Amino acid sequence: MVKFLLWLILLVLCWPLAIVALLAYPLIWLLLLPFRLIGIAVGAVLDLVWSLVTLPARLIRAIGRA
């Protein structure tokens, strides 16, 4: 909602720039999509590594409760 309100303000102040921004937004989103996918993959790998590192402590804790 905030982005839309900012775009409306830009439309009032400088309508050609607002139209260019409206047309450029999907292109920029497509250009940044691979970086988002890489970020998701790196986050998943780091979560996996963290799970493997903390696995012995979780196993010892689980055995201690039993």
C-alpha positions as CSV (number, residue, x, y, z in Angstrom):
1,M,0.0,0.0,0.0
2,V,2.9,2.3,0.8
3,K,4.5,1.7,-2.6
4,F,1.2,2.6,-4.3
5,L,0.8,5.8,-2.3
6,L,4.4,6.8,-3.1
7,W,3.7,6.1,-6.7
8,L,0.6,8.3,-6.6
9,I,2.6,11.1,-5.1
10,L,5.2,10.7,-7.9
11,L,2.4,10.7,-10.4
12,V,1.2,14.0,-9.2
13,L,4.7,15.5,-9.0
14,C,6.2,14.1,-12.2
15,W,3.9,12.0,-14.3
16,P,6.4,10.9,-17.0
17,L,8.8,9.5,-14.3
18,A,5.9,7.7,-12.7
19,I,4.9,6.1,-16.0
20,V,8.6,5.0,-16.6
21,A,8.7,3.6,-13.1
22,L,5.4,1.7,-13.7
23,L,6.8,0.2,-16.9
24,A,10.3,-0.5,-15.4
25,Y,9.1,-2.3,-12.2
26,P,8.3,-5.7,-13.9
27,L,11.6,-5.6,-15.7
28,I,13.6,-4.9,-12.6
29,W,11.6,-7.6,-10.7
30,L,12.6,-10.1,-13.4
31,L,16.2,-9.1,-13.3
32,L,16.4,-9.5,-9.5
33,L,14.5,-12.8,-9.5
34,P,17.7,-15.0,-9.9
35,F,19.3,-13.3,-6.9
36,R,16.2,-14.0,-4.8
37,L,16.4,-17.7,-5.8
38,I,20.0,-17.8,-4.9
39,G,19.2,-16.3,-1.6
40,I,16.6,-18.9,-0.9
41,A,19.0,-21.7,-1.8
42,V,21.8,-20.3,0.3
43,G,19.4,-19.9,3.2
44,A,18.3,-23.5,2.9
45,V,21.9,-24.8,2.8
46,L,22.8,-22.8,5.8
47,D,19.8,-24.2,7.7
48,L,20.9,-27.7,6.7
49,V,24.4,-27.1,8.0
50,W,23.1,-25.6,11.2
51,S,20.9,-28.7,11.7
52,L,23.8,-31.0,11.1
53,V,26.0,-29.0,13.6
54,T,23.4,-29.1,16.3
55,L,22.3,-32.7,15.7
56,P,24.7,-34.2,18.4
57,A,23.4,-31.9,21.0
58,R,19.8,-32.6,20.1
59,L,20.4,-36.3,20.2
60,I,22.1,-36.1,23.6
61,R,19.3,-34.0,25.0
62,A,16.7,-36.5,23.6
63,I,18.5,-39.5,25.2
64,G,18.8,-37.6,28.5
65,R,15.0,-37.1,28.6
66,A,14.2,-40.8,27.9
